[in-house]
């Protein structure tokens, strides 16, 4: 494509960046730029068209925010592979998605959808430090990496995890109690094999993490939905609904998806129930690292004096989902049993990414990255809250939360949040419906919105405008 065709006219009334944005939209619609095509960098296009870099950057930010471009770091910026090739349309629109799971929409590889949940800030990952450590491990561990790895995980990584949990989460454990797994599902599978039997009934937070719920049900377990309120899981209701339950799956530090912390009386009541019932608690320490008011709360496992809590954590949200690395901390009484079970499981995979994570933690990069992300996410959360307040006004009510990587925006009672979320997903937005995370009858609906990849206020505002258009269309029908 001839770059001169993109050159804006200084005589027109529209701002230069907006003209450049429209030129790109027209080029995509006319087929002059195809999905996947690489576009010039901000610096080179500004030089070619004799424009200020800030002007070009503003246009690119709008194109990224509205789903037309995908920024891939050092690999450059490309036209989104998710766009259909539209000929003759004035503006391209996002290709219709027939995602295999409408409740967990995903972008193309390397692409973050606006509002997508569970995805860390891809632009803020310390790629240089990571690449240096990975390269060194590739050279140093070449022989070791070709042998059979320990199914419990790379030893130095298990030691690093145990040390981190002792300092940051108040959990006293040895590295022998730590088992590295292939993602969070791997941790749940190991926990199931170690302490549960097929057909066991357990308490499950309602609403709660939908992917974990499906995994547990497909694994042959029975789940009893237990409501949550502003103090977290209602232990008394759980004892009424399923007094003979053998386990409970909880997110006590930052409830998924509502965001509240389980109160101390509820934590103590849950631990006492597990002790007297000889039941097990699976603690998912979801988003515990990202708390924006005060210090992170201690883990439930730190209060466990009778060895009834199995603690899970993951590197997906603090580092990269593509690592597929999580971990399970088992009580001392279950170490031998866990050792037997991991020998029958695929294990956490290649030793090389595990060794890189271990070095990343040991050399202080992990702690620095978490500190930086807390500050960055607080800022980006503010971008979204401001955009919602100015763009949607009274149409949504944002639920107060002390931390996490998403916000919950309530909608009016009687509105169908699932239908609204489905319409938004069809338009390329990654938000999810609160109702889809419930096991029981839905109460007031809401939308779960990730904010970690809104790098500027303009990106958040553009995404909210798109959501406003979806609301207009859905609620006027």
C-alpha positions in Angstrom: 0.0 0.0 0.0 1.3 3.5 -0.9 1.7 5.3 2.4 1.0 8.6 0.7 -2.6 7.5 0.4 -2.8 7.7 4.2 -1.7 11.3 4.3 -4.3 13.5 6.0 -5.3 16.9 4.7 -4.4 19.8 6.9 -7.1 21.9 5.4 -9.9 19.7 6.7 -11.7 20.5 10.0 -11.2 17.0 11.5 -8.1 16.4 13.7 -5.2 14.9 11.9 -5.1 11.7 14.0 -8.8 11.1 13.3 -8.3 11.5 9.5 -5.4 9.0 9.7 -7.6 6.6 11.7 -10.3 6.8 9.0 -7.8 6.4 6.1 -6.7 3.1 7.7 -10.4 2.0 8.2 -11.1 2.7 4.5 -8.0 0.9 3.4 -9.0 -2.2 5.3 -12.5 -2.1 4.0 -11.3 -1.8 0.4 -9.0 -4.7 0.8 -5.8 -2.7 0.4 -4.8 -4.0 3.8 -5.6 -7.6 4.6 -5.9 -9.2 8.0 -2.4 -10.1 9.2 -0.7 -7.4 7.1 2.0 -5.5 9.0 1.7 -1.8 9.2 4.5 0.8 9.5 5.8 1.6 13.0 4.7 4.9 14.5 8.2 6.4 14.0 8.5 5.4 10.3 5.0 6.5 9.4 5.4 9.8 11.2 8.7 10.4 9.2 7.2 9.4 5.9 4.1 11.6 6.3 5.9 14.5 8.1 3.6 14.2 11.1 4.3 14.3 14.8 4.8 11.0 16.4 2.1 11.7 19.0 -0.4 12.3 16.2 0.3 8.9 14.6 0.4 7.2 18.0 -3.1 8.6 18.9 -4.5 7.1 15.7 -2.8 3.8 16.3 -4.2 3.6 19.8 -7.7 4.1 18.5 -7.2 1.4 15.9 -5.9 -1.0 18.5 -8.6 -0.2 21.0 -11.4 -0.7 18.4 -9.9 -4.1 17.3 -8.6 -3.1 13.9 -4.9 -3.4 14.8 -3.0 -5.8 17.0 0.2 -4.6 18.7 2.7 -7.4 19.0 5.6 -5.7 20.7 8.9 -6.2 19.0 7.1 -8.1 16.2 5.3 -4.9 15.1 1.7 -4.0 14.6 -0.6 -5.9 12.2 -4.1 -5.6 10.9 -6.2 -7.8 13.3 -6.6 -11.4 12.0 -10.0 -11.3 13.5 -11.3 -8.8 10.9 -13.2 -10.1 8.0 -12.2 -8.9 4.5 -15.0 -6.5 3.8 -15.1 -4.9 0.4 -17.0 -1.7 -0.2 -18.0 -1.2 3.4 -17.4 2.3 4.8 -16.0 0.9 8.1 -14.8 -2.6 8.8 -16.4 -4.5 11.6 -15.1 -7.3 13.8 -15.7 -10.7 12.3 -18.5 -12.7 13.9 -17.1 -15.1 16.4 -18.3 -18.6 17.0 -16.1 -19.2 20.0 -16.2 -22.7 21.4 -17.1 -21.2 24.8 -19.0 -18.0 24.7 -18.4 -17.4 28.4 -14.6 -17.2 27.9 -13.9 -15.4 24.6 -10.4 -15.3 23.4 -8.6 -13.2 20.8 -6.3 -14.4 18.1 -2.9 -15.6 19.3 -1.0 -12.6 20.7 -4.2 -10.4 20.7 -6.0 -9.1 23.8 -9.6 -8.4 23.3 -11.0 -5.2 24.9 -12.2 -6.1 28.5 -10.7 -9.6 28.2 -10.5 -11.3 31.7 -7.5 -13.1 33.2 -4.9 -11.7 30.9 -2.0 -9.7 32.3 -0.6 -6.6 30.7 1.1 -8.0 27.6 2.9 -4.7 26.8 4.4 -4.5 30.3 6.0 -7.9 30.5 9.8 -7.6 31.0 10.7 -9.4 27.8 14.4 -8.5 27.8 15.1 -9.9 31.3 13.0 -13.0 30.5 14.8 -13.7 27.2 18.2 -13.3 28.8 17.3 -15.8 31.6 15.7 -18.2 29.1 18.7 -18.1 26.8 21.1 -18.8 29.6 19.0 -21.8 30.8 18.7 -23.1 27.3 22.5 -23.3 27.2 23.1 -24.4 30.8 20.4 -27.0 31.1 20.7 -28.7 27.7 21.7 -32.1 29.0 19.3 -32.0 32.0 16.4 -31.0 29.8 16.8 -34.1 27.7 16.4 -36.5 30.6 13.1 -37.5 32.4 12.1 -34.5 34.6 10.8 -34.8 38.2 7.0 -35.2 37.8 6.6 -33.0 40.9 8.4 -30.1 39.2 11.8 -28.6 38.9 13.4 -28.6 42.3 14.8 -25.0 42.4 11.4 -23.7 41.3 9.6 -25.6 44.1 12.1 -24.0 46.6 11.5 -20.6 45.1 7.8 -21.0 45.4 8.0 -22.2 49.0 10.2 -19.2 49.9 7.9 -16.8 48.2 4.8 -18.1 49.9 6.5 -17.9 53.3 7.3 -14.2 52.8 4.4 -13.0 50.8 1.5 -15.2 51.8 2.4 -16.3 55.4 2.4 -19.9 54.4 4.9 -22.2 56.2 5.7 -25.1 53.9 8.7 -27.0 52.7 9.5 -27.4 49.0 8.5 -31.1 49.4 4.9 -29.9 49.9 5.0 -27.9 46.6 4.0 -29.6 43.4 4.3 -27.8 40.1 1.5 -28.6 37.7 0.4 -27.9 34.1 -1.9 -24.9 34.8 -4.6 -24.5 37.3 -6.6 -27.5 36.0 -3.5 -29.6 36.7 -3.5 -28.4 40.3 -7.2 -29.3 40.7 -6.7 -32.7 39.1 -3.8 -33.5 41.5 -5.9 -32.3 44.5 -8.8 -34.4 43.4 -6.6 -37.5 43.1 -4.9 -36.9 46.4 -7.8 -36.3 48.8 -11.1 -37.0 47.0 -13.1 -39.8 45.4 -15.4 -40.0 42.5 -18.9 -38.8 43.4 -17.8 -36.7 46.4 -19.9 -33.7 47.1 -18.3 -30.3 47.7 -19.3 -26.7 48.4 -18.7 -24.3 45.6 -19.0 -20.5 45.7 -22.0 -19.2 43.8 -21.1 -17.2 41.7 -17.7 -18.8 41.3 -15.0 -19.4 38.7 -16.8 -21.1 35.8 -13.9 -23.0 34.3 -13.0 -24.6 37.6 -16.7 -25.6 38.1 -16.9 -27.3 34.8 -13.6 -29.1 35.3 -14.7 -30.5 38.7 -18.1 -31.6 37.4 -16.5 -33.3 34.4 -14.1 -35.1 36.8 -17.0 -36.9 38.5 -17.5 -34.7 41.5 -20.8 -33.2 42.8 -21.0 -29.5 43.6 -23.4 -27.8 45.9 -23.7 -24.0 45.2 -23.2 -22.0 48.3 -24.0 -18.3 48.2 -21.5 -15.5 48.9 -22.2 -12.2 50.5 -20.1 -9.2 51.5 -18.1 -11.5 53.9 -17.4 -14.2 51.3 -18.7 -17.8 51.4 -21.6 -18.3 53.7 -20.4 -21.2 55.8 -23.6 -21.6 57.7 -25.6 -21.9 54.5 -23.1 -24.5 53.3 -23.6 -26.6 56.4 -27.4 -26.4 55.9 -27.3 -27.3 52.2 -24.7 -30.1 52.2 -23.7 -31.1 55.8 -21.9 -34.2 54.6 -19.8 -32.4 52.0 -16.2 -33.7 51.8 -14.6 -30.6 50.3 -15.0 -26.9 49.6 -13.4 -24.8 46.8 -12.9 -21.2 47.8 -11.3 -18.0 46.7 -11.0 -16.3 50.2 -8.5 -13.5 49.5 -10.3 -12.0 46.5 -13.5 -13.8 45.7 -13.9 -14.8 42.0 -15.7 -13.0 40.5 -17.3 -10.7 43.1 -14.0 -9.4 44.6 -14.7 -9.3 48.3 -12.4 -10.9 50.9 -13.7 -13.6 53.2 -14.0 -12.2 56.8 -11.9 -13.7 59.6 -14.9 -15.2 61.4 -15.9 -17.0 58.2 -12.4 -18.2 57.6 -12.2 -19.6 61.1 -15.7 -21.2 60.8 -14.6 -22.8 57.5 -11.5 -24.2 59.0 -13.4 -25.6 62.0 -15.9 -27.2 59.7 -13.1 -28.9 57.8 -11.5 -30.1 61.0 -14.6 -31.5 62.6 -16.0 -33.0 59.4 -12.6 -34.3 58.2 -13.3 -32.4 55.0 -10.8 -30.7 52.7 -10.5 -27.1 51.5 -9.0 -26.2 48.2 -7.9 -22.6 48.4 -7.5 -20.8 45.0 -5.5 -17.7 45.9 -7.0 -15.8 43.0 -5.5 -12.4 42.2 -4.1 -12.1 45.7 -1.0 -10.2 44.5 -3.1 -7.3 43.1 -4.6 -5.4 45.9 -4.7 -1.6 45.6 -5.8 -0.6 49.1 -3.5 -1.8 51.9 -1.3 -4.9 51.9 -2.4 -8.2 50.4 -4.4 -10.2 52.9 -2.9 -13.4 54.3 -3.8 -16.7 52.8 -6.4 -19.0 54.4 -3.6 -21.7 54.4 -1.6 -19.5 56.8 -4.3 -20.1 59.4 -4.5 -23.9 58.8 -3.3 -25.7 62.0 -4.8 -29.1 61.3 -3.6 -29.7 57.7 -6.9 -29.5 55.9 -6.1 -26.9 53.2 -4.7 -27.6 49.8 -3.4 -24.3 48.4 -3.2 -23.5 44.7 -1.5 -20.6 42.8 -0.7 -19.9 39.2 1.8 -17.9 37.1 -0.8 -17.3 34.4 -2.0 -13.9 35.7 1.2 -12.6 37.2 3.5 -13.6 34.3 2.1 -15.2 31.2 -0.8 -17.6 30.5 1.3 -19.3 27.8 3.6 -20.7 30.5 0.8 -23.1 31.7 2.4 -23.3 35.1 0.7 -23.5 38.4 1.4 -25.2 41.7 -0.4 -27.0 44.5 0.8 -27.0 48.2 -0.4 -30.1 50.0 -0.5 -30.7 53.8 2.5 -32.6 55.1 0.3 -35.7 55.7 -0.4 -35.9 52.0 3.1 -35.5 50.5 3.6 -39.2 50.0 0.2 -39.7 48.4 0.8 -36.7 46.1 4.1 -38.2 45.1 2.4 -41.4 44.1 -0.2 -39.5 42.1 2.1 -37.2 40.1 3.9 -40.2 38.9 0.7 -41.1 37.0 0.1 -37.6 35.6 1.7 -35.8 32.6 3.6 -33.4 34.9 4.3 -29.7 34.3 6.1 -30.2 31.0 9.5 -29.0 29.9 12.1 -28.1 32.5 13.3 -25.0 30.6 10.3 -22.6 31.4 10.3 -23.9 35.0 14.0 -23.1 35.3 13.5 -19.6 33.8 10.7 -18.9 36.3 12.9 -20.1 39.1 15.7 -17.7 38.1 13.2 -14.9 37.6 12.1 -15.4 41.2 15.5 -15.9 42.8 17.1 -12.9 41.1 14.4 -10.5 42.3 12.7 -9.9 39.0 9.4 -11.5 40.2 9.0 -9.2 43.2 9.9 -6.1 41.2 7.4 -7.1 38.4 4.6 -7.5 41.0 5.3 -4.1 42.5 5.3 -2.5 39.1 2.1 -4.3 38.0 0.2 -3.2 41.2 0.9 0.4 40.3 0.2 -0.1 36.6 -3.1 -1.9 37.2 -4.3 0.6 39.7 -3.7 3.3 37.0 -5.4 1.3 34.2 -8.3 0.4 36.5 -8.8 4.1 36.9 -8.9 4.5 33.1 -11.8 2.1 32.9 -13.7 3.5 35.9 -13.4 7.0 34.4 -14.5 5.8 31.0 -17.5 4.0 32.5 -18.6 7.0 34.5 -18.4 9.4 31.6 -19.5 7.0 28.8 -22.2 4.9 30.3 -23.4 7.1 33.3 -26.2 5.5 35.2 -26.6 2.5 32.9 -24.0 0.6 35.0 -23.1 0.6 38.7 -19.5 -0.4 39.4 -19.1 -2.8 42.3 -16.5 -1.6 44.8 -13.4 -3.9 44.9 -10.1 -3.6 46.7 -8.1 -5.3 44.0 -8.0 -7.8 41.2 -7.7 -7.6 37.4 -11.3 -6.9 36.5 -14.2 -4.8 37.6 -17.8 -5.8 38.0 -20.4 -3.4 36.5 -23.9 -4.1 37.6 -26.8 -3.5 35.2 -30.5 -2.8 36.0 -32.5 -5.6 37.4 -34.5 -7.3 34.7 -31.8 -6.9 32.0 -30.4 -10.1 30.6 -26.7 -9.9 31.2 -26.0 -13.1 29.3 -27.7 -11.8 26.1 -25.9 -8.5 26.4 -22.5 -10.2 26.9 -23.1 -12.5 23.9 -23.9 -9.5 21.8 -20.8 -7.7 23.0 -18.6 -10.8 22.3 -20.0 -10.9 18.8 -18.7 -7.4 18.3 -15.2 -8.4 19.5 -15.4 -7.4 23.2 -14.0 -9.8 25.8 -16.3 -9.1 28.7 -18.4 -11.8 30.4 -21.8 -12.1 32.1 -21.9 -12.5 35.8 -24.9 -14.8 35.3 -22.7 -17.3 33.4 -20.7 -17.7 36.6 -23.7 -18.7 38.7 -24.9 -22.2 39.4 -28.2 -21.2 40.9 -30.8 -18.8 39.8 -29.3 -15.5 38.7 -29.9 -12.4 40.8 -29.1 -8.9 39.5 -27.0 -9.2 36.4 -23.6 -7.7 35.7 -20.7 -7.5 33.4 -17.1 -8.6 34.2 -14.6 -6.4 32.5 -10.9 -6.8 32.4 -8.8 -3.6 32.3 -5.1 -4.7 32.3 -4.5 -4.1 28.6 -6.0 -0.6 28.5 -2.7 1.2 28.1 -4.2 4.6 27.8 -7.4 6.4 28.8 -8.2 6.6 25.0 -8.2 2.8 24.7 -10.6 2.4 27.6 -12.9 5.2 26.3 -13.0 3.6 22.9 -13.9 0.2 24.3 -16.7 1.7 26.5 -18.1 3.5 23.4 -18.3 0.2 21.6 -20.0 -1.3 24.6 -22.4 1.6 24.7 -23.4 0.9 21.1 -24.0 -2.7 21.9 -26.3 -1.7 24.8 -28.2 0.7 22.6 -28.8 -2.0 20.0 -29.6 -4.7 22.5 -31.9 -2.7 24.7 -33.8 -0.9 22.0 -34.8 -4.1 20.2 
